[in-house]
């Protein structure tokens, strides 16, 4: 049963917070700035309101997840720190003497309460609403880009990841404890068996936990908790260590990653206004319409959009021009790449999309063309075309065989027209000094991508699946926005 009141209970020890937590502490400012009651309103339908025992506050559990992102900690370390860190207890709405939750509660909360919620759009809209209320957004321009996140489990096999975490734990023990205790550890596994690796890790965990002096050392405890989380995840989800939703994306013609993309729109004030999480093979440019529409839905006006060459496709230029609704038109400051123009083809037809980093088209299954060639005569009435050739052996094994690729064909070619009138107009625009000056501001979103990756662990997915990636993105981008709002309000 969900209680209506989620306010901090009275306590004779509440004054401790005023003594120990500075007025300028980020968590104090964060807590004051955001009315978290919207979380309870959003999740209320997931609880029974008039039957059963009292449920833990969804606001408190949600704040635990925010702390996990802010400080980049494991569930166990987060809960343990909230036991004695008064800034954590204050932020969570607990009294100084209150007990903390069990770490497994956070796993259940993520799975049972947040799985079906559109939490990404909800949190970004909330942060933009707060920014507007505090008048820290003035620009009517957004910068768009995508950043990639590697899948957590498919970079290495389950077997390799387990042994890697076990190795780091043992290394930490060797650095902080007596070398003679090596003999007490279980024998290392080298046979490639996932079952044996799981059993080896469990034995290693038990050996260290049974030595209270060793287990209480902070450095060892941190590594121990990370290994325990990895074992639990593998035991529950990863018998084959396969992330069904992740896909191969390409950074250049010869470098790739396996995972996801987060497509982001950001204002000049470095506040993220909209985001879309997709699998790694999806094109950047096809998300422009969604990012602009979500930004407008959040309450912002969009008069100008800055992006790289991935956003200069014909369909995006049409969308920016908005002949049917001139009041919705905007400047698209994205340098034109001639091979994106596709006069006789509809952009993205049959699922093919252009990868601007590699300069190649990618098929619906995520395979990149292996070469390209210009075809047609110059100075002819018909435009020349750029033809992209795909690996025929991959096409024969592809699920789209029979539709995209006709069985028995000796080659698979995808062709696009080199020029169209819409692109000629954009080419003239990109030669102006105004365009060049505005395009230089794109660096700001690169810095934002670096921030969410290196400060908040967004370079690697924290769980498997697209739903888990969206939750990670929602929490990370919300925290990033709130930190930025707090900083701007201090000026």
NUDRENSE-367467 format. One record per residue (C-alpha): x, y, z; residue in three letters. Coordinates in Angstrom, 2 decimals, padded with zeros to 5 digits. Each point is the difference from the previous one (the first is absolute). Example, Ala and Ser with C-alpha at 12.3 -4.5 7.8 and 13.67 -1.06 7.14 Angstrom:
SITE | 012.30 | -004.50 | 007.80 | Ala
SITE | 001.37 | 003.44 | -000.66 | Ser
% end
This chain:
SITE | 000.00 | 000.00 | 000.00 | Unk
SITE | 001.35 | 003.41 | -000.95 | Unk
SITE | -000.17 | 002.73 | 002.59 | Unk
SITE | -001.03 | 003.47 | -001.15 | Unk
SITE | 002.35 | 001.88 | 002.32 | Unk
SITE | 003.70 | -000.21 | -000.89 | Unk
SITE | 001.26 | 002.89 | 002.11 | Unk
SITE | 002.97 | -000.15 | 002.34 | Unk
SITE | -001.09 | -001.22 | 003.46 | Unk
SITE | 000.80 | 002.06 | 003.06 | Unk
SITE | 003.04 | -001.04 | 002.01 | Unk
SITE | 001.93 | 001.40 | 002.93 | Unk
SITE | 003.17 | -000.55 | -002.06 | Unk
SITE | -001.06 | 002.00 | -003.07 | Unk
SITE | 002.25 | 002.90 | 001.04 | Unk
SITE | 002.96 | -002.22 | -000.92 | Unk
SITE | -000.75 | 000.72 | -003.65 | Unk
SITE | 000.38 | 003.75 | 000.51 | Unk
SITE | 003.32 | -000.50 | 001.76 | Unk
SITE | 001.56 | -002.53 | -002.38 | Unk
SITE | -001.35 | 000.91 | -003.44 | Unk
SITE | 001.20 | 003.35 | -001.38 | Unk
SITE | -002.55 | 002.37 | -001.49 | Unk
SITE | 001.78 | -000.18 | -003.37 | Unk
SITE | 000.15 | -003.81 | -000.11 | Unk
SITE | -001.23 | -001.27 | -003.40 | Unk
SITE | -002.44 | -002.53 | 001.50 | Unk
SITE | -001.57 | 002.70 | 002.17 | Unk
SITE | -000.44 | 002.27 | -003.03 | Unk
SITE | -001.25 | -002.90 | -002.13 | Unk
SITE | -002.58 | -000.96 | 002.61 | Unk
SITE | -001.23 | 003.59 | 000.34 | Unk
SITE | -000.18 | 000.62 | -003.72 | Unk
SITE | -002.08 | -003.06 | -000.96 | Unk
SITE | -003.43 | -000.92 | 001.29 | Unk
SITE | 000.24 | -003.78 | -000.29 | Unk
SITE | -003.70 | -000.57 | 000.58 | Unk
SITE | -000.35 | -000.43 | -003.78 | Unk
SITE | 001.71 | -003.38 | 000.38 | Unk
SITE | -002.71 | -001.28 | 002.34 | Unk
SITE | -002.70 | 001.38 | -002.29 | Unk
SITE | 001.55 | -001.77 | -002.97 | Unk
SITE | 000.46 | -003.37 | 001.73 | Unk
SITE | -003.16 | -000.04 | 002.12 | Unk
SITE | -001.78 | -002.38 | -002.38 | Unk
SITE | 002.71 | -002.63 | 000.64 | Unk
SITE | -001.03 | -000.28 | 003.68 | Unk
SITE | -003.10 | -001.08 | 001.88 | Unk
SITE | -001.41 | 003.04 | 001.83 | Unk
SITE | -002.27 | -001.69 | 002.57 | Unk
SITE | 001.31 | -003.48 | 000.73 | Unk
SITE | 003.14 | -001.74 | 001.24 | Unk
SITE | 002.92 | 001.13 | 002.09 | Unk
SITE | 001.50 | 003.46 | -000.44 | Unk
SITE | 002.29 | 000.25 | -003.02 | Unk
SITE | 003.35 | 001.74 | 000.03 | Unk
SITE | -000.21 | 003.52 | -001.35 | Unk
SITE | 000.52 | 000.01 | -003.80 | Unk
SITE | 001.47 | 003.47 | 000.40 | Unk
SITE | 002.67 | -001.30 | 002.37 | Unk
SITE | 000.83 | -002.95 | -002.28 | Unk
SITE | 000.20 | 002.29 | -003.01 | Unk
SITE | 002.39 | 002.26 | 001.90 | Unk
SITE | 002.18 | -003.03 | 000.71 | Unk
SITE | 000.30 | -000.51 | -003.76 | Unk
SITE | 000.94 | 003.66 | -000.46 | Unk
SITE | 002.73 | -000.33 | 002.63 | Unk
SITE | 001.30 | -003.08 | -001.81 | Unk
SITE | 000.43 | 002.09 | -003.16 | Unk
SITE | 001.44 | 003.07 | 001.76 | Unk
SITE | 002.67 | -001.97 | 001.85 | Unk
SITE | 000.36 | -002.97 | -002.40 | Unk
SITE | -000.28 | -002.72 | 002.67 | Unk
SITE | -001.23 | -003.59 | 000.21 | Unk
SITE | -003.35 | -000.63 | 001.71 | Unk
SITE | 001.69 | -001.54 | 003.06 | Unk
SITE | 002.50 | 002.83 | 000.45 | Unk
SITE | -002.73 | 002.57 | -000.51 | Unk
SITE | -002.22 | -001.50 | 002.70 | Unk
SITE | 002.94 | -000.40 | 002.38 | Unk
SITE | 001.05 | 003.62 | -000.43 | Unk
SITE | -003.58 | 001.19 | 000.54 | Unk
SITE | 000.20 | -001.67 | 003.41 | Unk
SITE | 002.53 | 002.51 | 001.32 | Unk
SITE | 000.16 | 002.90 | -002.50 | Unk
SITE | -002.37 | 002.65 | 001.33 | Unk
SITE | -000.15 | 001.81 | -003.36 | Unk
SITE | -001.35 | -003.20 | -001.55 | Unk
SITE | -002.58 | -000.49 | 002.75 | Unk
SITE | -001.10 | 003.60 | -000.29 | Unk
SITE | -000.44 | -000.31 | -003.76 | Unk
SITE | -001.91 | -003.28 | 000.39 | Unk
SITE | -002.45 | 001.57 | 002.44 | Unk
SITE | 001.08 | -002.24 | 002.90 | Unk
SITE | 000.48 | 000.91 | 003.63 | Unk
SITE | 003.57 | -000.35 | 001.31 | Unk
SITE | -001.00 | -003.06 | 002.06 | Unk
SITE | -001.97 | -001.76 | -002.78 | Unk
SITE | 001.15 | -003.33 | -001.41 | Unk
SITE | 000.89 | -000.30 | -003.67 | Unk
SITE | -001.37 | -002.40 | -002.62 | Unk
SITE | 001.47 | -003.30 | -001.19 | Unk
SITE | 001.89 | 000.36 | -003.33 | Unk
SITE | -002.29 | -002.54 | -001.71 | Unk
SITE | -002.90 | 002.44 | 000.45 | Unk
SITE | 001.50 | 002.25 | -002.68 | Unk
SITE | 000.08 | -002.87 | -002.48 | Unk
SITE | -003.69 | -000.75 | 000.66 | Unk
SITE | -000.90 | 003.68 | -000.29 | Unk
SITE | 001.70 | 000.28 | -003.39 | Unk
SITE | -001.71 | -003.12 | -001.33 | Unk
SITE | -003.47 | 000.26 | 001.50 | Unk
SITE | -000.66 | 003.74 | 000.13 | Unk
SITE | 002.00 | 001.64 | -002.79 | Unk
SITE | -000.01 | -002.53 | -002.85 | Unk
SITE | -003.10 | 001.26 | -001.82 | Unk
SITE | 000.35 | 003.71 | 000.72 | Unk
SITE | 001.13 | 002.62 | -002.53 | Unk
SITE | 002.47 | 001.18 | 002.60 | Unk
SITE | 002.45 | 001.58 | -002.49 | Unk
SITE | -002.43 | 002.60 | -001.36 | Unk
SITE | -001.54 | 000.54 | 003.44 | Unk
SITE | 003.29 | 000.93 | 001.69 | Unk
SITE | 001.30 | 002.16 | -002.84 | Unk
SITE | -003.26 | 001.95 | -000.14 | Unk
SITE | 000.14 | 000.48 | 003.76 | Unk
SITE | 003.56 | 001.34 | -000.11 | Unk
SITE | -000.84 | 002.40 | -002.84 | Unk
SITE | -003.08 | 001.18 | 001.91 | Unk
SITE | 002.21 | 000.77 | 003.01 | Unk
SITE | 002.46 | 001.84 | -002.24 | Unk
SITE | -002.79 | 002.11 | -001.50 | Unk
SITE | -001.45 | 000.82 | 003.41 | Unk
SITE | 003.42 | 001.23 | 001.12 | Unk
SITE | 000.57 | 001.86 | -003.29 | Unk
SITE | 003.31 | -001.61 | -000.87 | Unk
SITE | -000.94 | -000.83 | -003.62 | Unk
SITE | 000.03 | 002.88 | -002.46 | Unk
SITE | 001.13 | -001.51 | -003.30 | Unk
SITE | -002.29 | -001.21 | -002.78 | Unk
SITE | 002.64 | -002.23 | -001.55 | Unk
SITE | 000.82 | -003.65 | 000.62 | Unk
SITE | 003.07 | -002.07 | -000.85 | Unk
SITE | -000.54 | -003.65 | -000.95 | Unk
SITE | 002.32 | -002.99 | 000.06 | Unk
SITE | 000.16 | -003.66 | 000.99 | Unk
SITE | 002.28 | -001.76 | 002.45 | Unk
SITE | 000.55 | -003.74 | 000.13 | Unk
SITE | -000.09 | -002.29 | 003.03 | Unk
SITE | 001.57 | -003.45 | -000.11 | Unk
SITE | -002.15 | -002.95 | 001.04 | Unk
SITE | 000.98 | -001.20 | 003.46 | Unk
SITE | 000.13 | -003.73 | -000.60 | Unk
SITE | 000.98 | -000.54 | -003.62 | Unk
SITE | 003.30 | 001.84 | -000.01 | Unk
SITE | 001.34 | -003.08 | 001.74 | Unk
SITE | -001.57 | -003.38 | 000.61 | Unk
SITE | -001.63 | -000.72 | 003.36 | Unk
SITE | 002.94 | -002.26 | 000.78 | Unk
SITE | 002.57 | 002.72 | -000.75 | Unk
SITE | -001.86 | 002.67 | 001.95 | Unk
SITE | -000.35 | -002.16 | 003.10 | Unk
SITE | 003.68 | -000.91 | 000.04 | Unk
SITE | 000.97 | 003.63 | -000.63 | Unk
SITE | -001.94 | 001.18 | 003.08 | Unk
SITE | 001.41 | -002.89 | 002.06 | Unk
SITE | 003.53 | 000.90 | -001.11 | Unk
SITE | -000.45 | 003.64 | 001.03 | Unk
SITE | -001.29 | -001.10 | 003.40 | Unk
SITE | 002.94 | -002.33 | 000.61 | Unk
SITE | 002.44 | 002.69 | -001.14 | Unk
SITE | -001.47 | 002.43 | 002.54 | Unk
SITE | 000.31 | -002.61 | 002.74 | Unk
SITE | 003.67 | -000.62 | -000.88 | Unk
SITE | 000.71 | 003.73 | 000.26 | Unk
SITE | -001.63 | 000.47 | 003.40 | Unk
SITE | 000.44 | -003.34 | 001.77 | Unk
SITE | 002.57 | -002.66 | 000.79 | Unk
SITE | 001.27 | -001.90 | -003.10 | Unk
SITE | -000.19 | -003.27 | 001.96 | Unk
SITE | -003.79 | 000.10 | -000.23 | Unk
SITE | 000.17 | -000.76 | -003.73 | Unk
SITE | 000.01 | -003.70 | 000.87 | Unk
SITE | -003.48 | 000.29 | 001.52 | Unk
SITE | -001.57 | 001.15 | -003.24 | Unk
SITE | -001.74 | -002.52 | -002.30 | Unk
SITE | 001.86 | -001.26 | -003.06 | Unk
SITE | -000.38 | 002.22 | -003.07 | Unk
SITE | -002.21 | -001.23 | -002.84 | Unk
SITE | 001.50 | -000.29 | -003.48 | Unk
SITE | -002.27 | -002.51 | -001.77 | Unk
SITE | -002.38 | 002.54 | -001.59 | Unk
SITE | -003.05 | -001.32 | 001.87 | Unk
SITE | -002.45 | 002.71 | 001.13 | Unk
SITE | -001.44 | -002.30 | 002.69 | Unk
SITE | 003.47 | -000.64 | 001.46 | Unk
SITE | 000.81 | 003.74 | -000.16 | Unk
SITE | -003.16 | 000.82 | 001.98 | Unk
SITE | 000.86 | -002.61 | 002.62 | Unk
SITE | 003.59 | 001.25 | 000.22 | Unk
SITE | -001.22 | 003.58 | 000.56 | Unk
SITE | -002.44 | -001.12 | 002.69 | Unk
SITE | 002.77 | -001.88 | 001.81 | Unk
SITE | 002.26 | 003.06 | -000.23 | Unk
SITE | -002.76 | 002.20 | 001.43 | Unk
SITE | -000.64 | -002.42 | 002.88 | Unk
SITE | 003.72 | -000.26 | 000.79 | Unk
SITE | 000.37 | 003.77 | 000.33 | Unk
SITE | -003.27 | 000.50 | 001.89 | Unk
SITE | 000.99 | -002.65 | 002.55 | Unk
SITE | 003.09 | 002.04 | 000.83 | Unk
SITE | -001.61 | 002.97 | 001.76 | Unk
SITE | 003.24 | 001.96 | 000.22 | Unk
SITE | 000.58 | -000.27 | -003.75 | Unk
SITE | -003.62 | 000.65 | -000.99 | Unk
SITE | -000.21 | 003.22 | 002.02 | Unk
SITE | 002.81 | 001.71 | -001.90 | Unk
SITE | -001.68 | 002.70 | -002.16 | Unk
SITE | 002.00 | -000.73 | -003.17 | Unk
SITE | -000.69 | -003.73 | 000.22 | Unk
SITE | -003.65 | 000.54 | 000.90 | Unk
SITE | -000.57 | 002.16 | -003.08 | Unk
SITE | 001.45 | -002.64 | -002.34 | Unk
SITE | -001.87 | -002.74 | 001.85 | Unk
SITE | -003.34 | 001.74 | -000.52 | Unk
SITE | 000.66 | 000.49 | -003.71 | Unk
SITE | 000.81 | -003.71 | -000.40 | Unk
SITE | -003.15 | -000.98 | 001.90 | Unk
SITE | -002.15 | 002.20 | -002.26 | Unk
SITE | 001.61 | -001.54 | -003.09 | Unk
SITE | -000.62 | -003.54 | 001.28 | Unk
SITE | -003.64 | 000.78 | 000.78 | Unk
SITE | -000.56 | 001.57 | -003.42 | Unk
SITE | 001.58 | -002.90 | -001.85 | Unk
SITE | -001.82 | -002.61 | 002.04 | Unk
SITE | -003.37 | 001.63 | -000.68 | Unk
SITE | 000.23 | 001.29 | -003.57 | Unk
SITE | 003.15 | -001.02 | -001.75 | Unk
SITE | 000.21 | -003.72 | -000.59 | Unk
SITE | 001.11 | 000.86 | -003.55 | Unk
SITE | 001.17 | 003.56 | 000.74 | Unk
SITE | -002.07 | 001.43 | -002.83 | Unk
SITE | -001.61 | 003.41 | -000.19 | Unk
SITE | -002.87 | -000.48 | -002.44 | Unk
SITE | -000.63 | 003.72 | -000.58 | Unk
SITE | 003.59 | 001.18 | -000.59 | Unk
SITE | 001.28 | 000.34 | -003.58 | Unk
SITE | 003.26 | 000.75 | -001.79 | Unk
SITE | 000.54 | 003.68 | -000.76 | Unk
SITE | 002.84 | 001.53 | -002.03 | Unk
SITE | 002.18 | 002.92 | 001.06 | Unk
SITE | 002.18 | -000.14 | -003.12 | Unk
SITE | 000.31 | -002.32 | -002.98 | Unk
SITE | 002.22 | -002.37 | 001.98 | Unk
SITE | -001.00 | 000.53 | 003.65 | Unk
SITE | -003.26 | -001.07 | 001.59 | Unk
SITE | -001.67 | -000.53 | 003.37 | Unk
SITE | -002.71 | -002.30 | 001.31 | Unk
SITE | -002.67 | 001.74 | 002.01 | Unk
SITE | -002.31 | 003.01 | -000.13 | Unk
SITE | -000.25 | 003.62 | -001.10 | Unk
SITE | -001.48 | 002.90 | 001.91 | Unk
SITE | -001.10 | 002.82 | -002.31 | Unk
SITE | 000.07 | 003.32 | 001.86 | Unk
SITE | -001.24 | 003.56 | -000.50 | Unk
SITE | 001.62 | 002.73 | 002.12 | Unk
SITE | -000.41 | 003.77 | 000.39 | Unk
SITE | 002.78 | 002.58 | -000.04 | Unk
SITE | -000.22 | -000.07 | 003.82 | Unk
SITE | 001.11 | -003.66 | -000.15 | Unk
SITE | -003.36 | -001.34 | 001.19 | Unk
SITE | -001.27 | -003.17 | -001.66 | Unk
SITE | -003.52 | 000.57 | -001.31 | Unk
SITE | -000.78 | -003.35 | -001.63 | Unk
SITE | 001.52 | -003.45 | -000.50 | Unk
SITE | -000.73 | -003.21 | -001.87 | Unk
SITE | 001.68 | -003.32 | 000.86 | Unk
SITE | 000.40 | -002.46 | -002.89 | Unk
SITE | 002.05 | -003.05 | -000.87 | Unk
SITE | 003.49 | 000.70 | -001.34 | Unk
SITE | -000.63 | -000.37 | -003.72 | Unk
SITE | -002.64 | 002.74 | -000.29 | Unk
SITE | 000.85 | 003.12 | -002.00 | Unk
SITE | 000.48 | 003.34 | 001.80 | Unk
SITE | -001.86 | 002.05 | -002.59 | Unk
SITE | -003.29 | -001.87 | 000.18 | Unk
SITE | -000.49 | 001.10 | 003.62 | Unk
SITE | 000.03 | 003.75 | -000.73 | Unk
SITE | -003.78 | 000.37 | -000.35 | Unk
SITE | -000.62 | -001.80 | 003.30 | Unk
SITE | 002.58 | 002.11 | 001.86 | Unk
SITE | -001.47 | 003.27 | -001.28 | Unk
SITE | -003.58 | -001.03 | 000.77 | Unk
SITE | 000.92 | -001.17 | 003.52 | Unk
SITE | 001.85 | 003.26 | 000.64 | Unk
SITE | -003.05 | 001.99 | -001.02 | Unk
SITE | -002.25 | -002.23 | 002.11 | Unk
SITE | 002.21 | 000.85 | 002.99 | Unk
SITE | -000.95 | 003.66 | -000.44 | Unk
SITE | 002.92 | 001.39 | -002.00 | Unk
SITE | 000.01 | 001.84 | -003.31 | Unk
SITE | 002.31 | -001.33 | -002.71 | Unk
SITE | 001.18 | 002.48 | -002.61 | Unk
SITE | 003.36 | -001.54 | -000.82 | Unk
SITE | 001.57 | -003.48 | 000.10 | Unk
SITE | 003.74 | -000.71 | -000.17 | Unk
SITE | 001.23 | -003.47 | -000.96 | Unk
SITE | 002.66 | -001.85 | -001.97 | Unk
SITE | -000.30 | -001.41 | -003.52 | Unk
SITE | -002.15 | -002.90 | 001.19 | Unk
SITE | -002.94 | 002.42 | 000.34 | Unk
SITE | 000.17 | 001.53 | -003.50 | Unk
SITE | -002.13 | -002.63 | -001.73 | Unk
SITE | -002.76 | 000.99 | -002.36 | Unk
SITE | -002.83 | -000.90 | 002.36 | Unk
SITE | 001.54 | 002.13 | 002.76 | Unk
SITE | 000.34 | 002.96 | -002.35 | Unk
SITE | -003.68 | -000.37 | -000.91 | Unk
SITE | -000.92 | -000.16 | 003.67 | Unk
SITE | 002.04 | 003.14 | 000.75 | Unk
SITE | -001.64 | 001.88 | -002.86 | Unk
SITE | -003.53 | -001.05 | 001.14 | Unk
SITE | -001.88 | 001.43 | -002.98 | Unk
SITE | -003.33 | -001.25 | 001.38 | Unk
SITE | 000.58 | 001.70 | 003.36 | Unk
SITE | 002.39 | 002.98 | -000.43 | Unk
SITE | -000.27 | 000.89 | 003.71 | Unk
SITE | 001.78 | -003.27 | 000.78 | Unk
SITE | 002.90 | 000.53 | -002.40 | Unk
SITE | 003.55 | 000.37 | 001.31 | Unk
SITE | 003.56 | 000.47 | -001.23 | Unk
SITE | 001.84 | -003.28 | -000.44 | Unk
SITE | 003.69 | 000.71 | 000.49 | Unk
SITE | 001.38 | -003.33 | -001.16 | Unk
SITE | 002.72 | -000.19 | -002.61 | Unk
SITE | -001.14 | -001.77 | -003.13 | Unk
SITE | 001.54 | -003.28 | -001.04 | Unk
SITE | -000.85 | -000.53 | -003.70 | Unk
SITE | -000.32 | -003.78 | 000.30 | Unk
SITE | -002.93 | 000.41 | 002.41 | Unk
SITE | -002.15 | 001.70 | -002.65 | Unk
SITE | -002.41 | -002.47 | -001.53 | Unk
SITE | -002.16 | 001.59 | -002.65 | Unk
SITE | -001.78 | -003.12 | -001.29 | Unk
SITE | 000.06 | -001.97 | 003.22 | Unk
SITE | -001.88 | 000.69 | 003.21 | Unk
SITE | 002.57 | 000.39 | 002.75 | Unk
SITE | 000.09 | -003.10 | 002.17 | Unk
SITE | -001.98 | -002.04 | -002.54 | Unk
SITE | 000.13 | -003.71 | 000.80 | Unk
SITE | 001.80 | 000.86 | 003.23 | Unk
SITE | 003.31 | 001.12 | -001.55 | Unk
SITE | 001.68 | 002.92 | 001.80 | Unk
SITE | 003.17 | 002.02 | -000.52 | Unk
SITE | 002.82 | -000.19 | 002.57 | Unk
SITE | 001.82 | 003.33 | -000.17 | Unk
SITE | 003.03 | -001.21 | 002.01 | Unk
SITE | 000.77 | -002.81 | -002.44 | Unk
SITE | -001.37 | 001.72 | -003.11 | Unk
SITE | -001.97 | -003.14 | -000.87 | Unk
SITE | -003.61 | -001.19 | -000.02 | Unk
SITE | -001.10 | -002.61 | 002.54 | Unk
SITE | -002.65 | -002.62 | -000.77 | Unk
SITE | -003.04 | -000.71 | 002.27 | Unk
SITE | 001.91 | -002.84 | 001.71 | Unk
SITE | 002.88 | 002.33 | 000.91 | Unk
SITE | 002.56 | -001.20 | -002.59 | Unk
SITE | 002.07 | 002.72 | -001.64 | Unk
SITE | 000.75 | 000.26 | -003.70 | Unk
SITE | 003.49 | -001.25 | -000.87 | Unk
SITE | 000.66 | 002.45 | -002.86 | Unk
SITE | -001.59 | 002.80 | -002.03 | Unk
SITE | 000.28 | 001.32 | -003.54 | Unk
SITE | -001.33 | 002.94 | -002.02 | Unk
SITE | -002.09 | -001.07 | -002.99 | Unk
SITE | -001.53 | 001.88 | -002.97 | Unk
SITE | 001.45 | 002.53 | -002.41 | Unk
SITE | 000.79 | 003.60 | 000.89 | Unk
SITE | -001.76 | 002.89 | -001.73 | Unk
SITE | -002.88 | -002.25 | -000.94 | Unk
SITE | -003.69 | 000.78 | 000.47 | Unk
SITE | -000.21 | -002.56 | 002.78 | Unk
SITE | 001.90 | 000.42 | 003.25 | Unk
SITE | 002.91 | -002.22 | 000.90 | Unk
SITE | -000.55 | -002.57 | 002.72 | Unk
SITE | 002.10 | -001.38 | 002.84 | Unk
SITE | -000.24 | -003.79 | 000.24 | Unk
SITE | 000.76 | -001.90 | 003.20 | Unk
SITE | 000.97 | -003.68 | -000.18 | Unk
SITE | -000.72 | -002.48 | 002.82 | Unk
SITE | 001.63 | -003.30 | 000.96 | Unk
SITE | -002.04 | -002.60 | -001.91 | Unk
SITE | 000.91 | -002.79 | 002.43 | Unk
SITE | -001.57 | 001.91 | 002.90 | Unk
SITE | -003.07 | 000.72 | -002.14 | Unk
SITE | -000.50 | -003.73 | -000.61 | Unk
SITE | -000.21 | -000.63 | 003.77 | Unk
SITE | -002.07 | 003.09 | 000.80 | Unk
SITE | -003.60 | -000.26 | 001.38 | Unk
SITE | -001.04 | 002.46 | -002.73 | Unk
SITE | 001.09 | -002.41 | -002.72 | Unk
SITE | -002.76 | -000.09 | -002.59 | Unk
SITE | -001.12 | 003.59 | 000.57 | Unk
SITE | 003.02 | 002.30 | 000.22 | Unk
SITE | 002.19 | -002.53 | -001.81 | Unk
SITE | -001.37 | -002.23 | -002.75 | Unk
SITE | 001.20 | -003.58 | 000.25 | Unk
SITE | 002.42 | -000.90 | -002.79 | Unk
SITE | 001.12 | 003.58 | -000.65 | Unk
SITE | 003.75 | 000.41 | -000.48 | Unk
SITE | 000.19 | 003.36 | 001.79 | Unk
SITE | -001.92 | 002.34 | 002.30 | Unk
SITE | 000.18 | 003.70 | -000.95 | Unk
SITE | -001.71 | 003.02 | 001.56 | Unk
SITE | 000.16 | 003.20 | -002.09 | Unk
SITE | -000.81 | 003.65 | 000.72 | Unk
SITE | -000.15 | 003.10 | -002.17 | Unk
SITE | 002.88 | 002.40 | 000.51 | Unk
SITE | -001.91 | 003.31 | -000.11 | Unk
SITE | -003.46 | 001.44 | 000.43 | Unk
SITE | -001.35 | 003.59 | 000.08 | Unk
SITE | -000.51 | -000.04 | 003.75 | Unk
SITE | 003.64 | -000.87 | 000.58 | Unk
SITE | 001.16 | 002.72 | -002.39 | Unk
SITE | -001.85 | 002.56 | 002.14 | Unk
SITE | 001.66 | -001.40 | 003.15 | Unk
SITE | 003.40 | 000.10 | -001.69 | Unk
SITE | -000.37 | 003.72 | -000.66 | Unk
SITE | -001.01 | 000.56 | 003.64 | Unk
SITE | 003.01 | -001.87 | 001.38 | Unk
SITE | 002.37 | 002.28 | -001.88 | Unk
SITE | -001.18 | 003.07 | 001.95 | Unk
SITE | 001.99 | 001.44 | 002.92 | Unk
SITE | -003.07 | -000.27 | 002.23 | Unk
SITE | -000.20 | -003.77 | -000.57 | Unk
SITE | 003.70 | -000.48 | 000.73 | Unk
SITE | -000.19 | 002.07 | 003.19 | Unk
SITE | -002.99 | -001.94 | 001.34 | Unk
SITE | 001.47 | -003.40 | -000.97 | Unk
SITE | 003.00 | 000.62 | 002.27 | Unk
SITE | -002.29 | -000.31 | 003.04 | Unk
SITE | -000.49 | -003.73 | -000.57 | Unk
SITE | 003.00 | -000.75 | 002.23 | Unk
SITE | -002.17 | 000.61 | 003.07 | Unk
SITE | -002.00 | -003.18 | -000.46 | Unk
SITE | 003.20 | -002.01 | -000.40 | Unk
SITE | 001.06 | 001.25 | 003.43 | Unk
SITE | -003.41 | -000.99 | 001.42 | Unk
SITE | 000.35 | -003.52 | -001.43 | Unk
SITE | 003.39 | -000.27 | 001.65 | Unk
SITE | -001.45 | 001.14 | 003.33 | Unk
SITE | -002.78 | -002.60 | 000.15 | Unk
SITE | 002.40 | -002.76 | -001.02 | Unk
SITE | 003.00 | 000.69 | 002.20 | Unk
SITE | -001.68 | 001.49 | 003.08 | Unk
SITE | -003.13 | -002.15 | 000.12 | Unk
SITE | 001.05 | -003.30 | -001.57 | Unk
SITE | -002.09 | 000.35 | -003.16 | Unk
SITE | 002.69 | -001.55 | -002.21 | Unk
SITE | -001.15 | -003.51 | 001.01 | Unk
SITE | -003.59 | -001.16 | 000.52 | Unk
SITE | -000.80 | -000.87 | 003.62 | Unk
SITE | -002.42 | -002.77 | -001.01 | Unk
SITE | -001.20 | -001.97 | -003.01 | Unk
SITE | -002.82 | 001.03 | -002.31 | Unk
SITE | -001.38 | 003.18 | -001.51 | Unk
SITE | -002.31 | 000.64 | 002.97 | Unk
SITE | 002.93 | -000.07 | 002.42 | Unk
SITE | 001.96 | 002.32 | -002.29 | Unk
SITE | -002.89 | 002.48 | -000.08 | Unk
SITE | -000.19 | 000.01 | 003.81 | Unk
SITE | 003.75 | 000.57 | 000.25 | Unk
SITE | -000.27 | 002.81 | -002.53 | Unk
SITE | -002.94 | 001.61 | 001.80 | Unk
SITE | 001.76 | 000.08 | 003.37 | Unk
SITE | 003.36 | 001.10 | -001.43 | Unk
SITE | -001.38 | 002.82 | -002.14 | Unk
SITE | -002.30 | 001.22 | 002.79 | Unk
SITE | 002.90 | 000.17 | 002.46 | Unk
SITE | 002.18 | 001.73 | -002.60 | Unk
SITE | -002.69 | 002.63 | -000.62 | Unk
SITE | -000.59 | 000.63 | 003.70 | Unk
SITE | 003.71 | 000.47 | 000.66 | Unk
SITE | 000.11 | 002.51 | -002.83 | Unk
SITE | -003.07 | 001.89 | 001.26 | Unk
SITE | 001.46 | 000.22 | 003.51 | Unk
SITE | 003.28 | 001.33 | -001.40 | Unk
SITE | -001.72 | 002.63 | -002.15 | Unk
SITE | -002.16 | 001.18 | 002.93 | Unk
SITE | 003.16 | 000.57 | 002.05 | Unk
SITE | 001.28 | 002.56 | -002.51 | Unk
% end
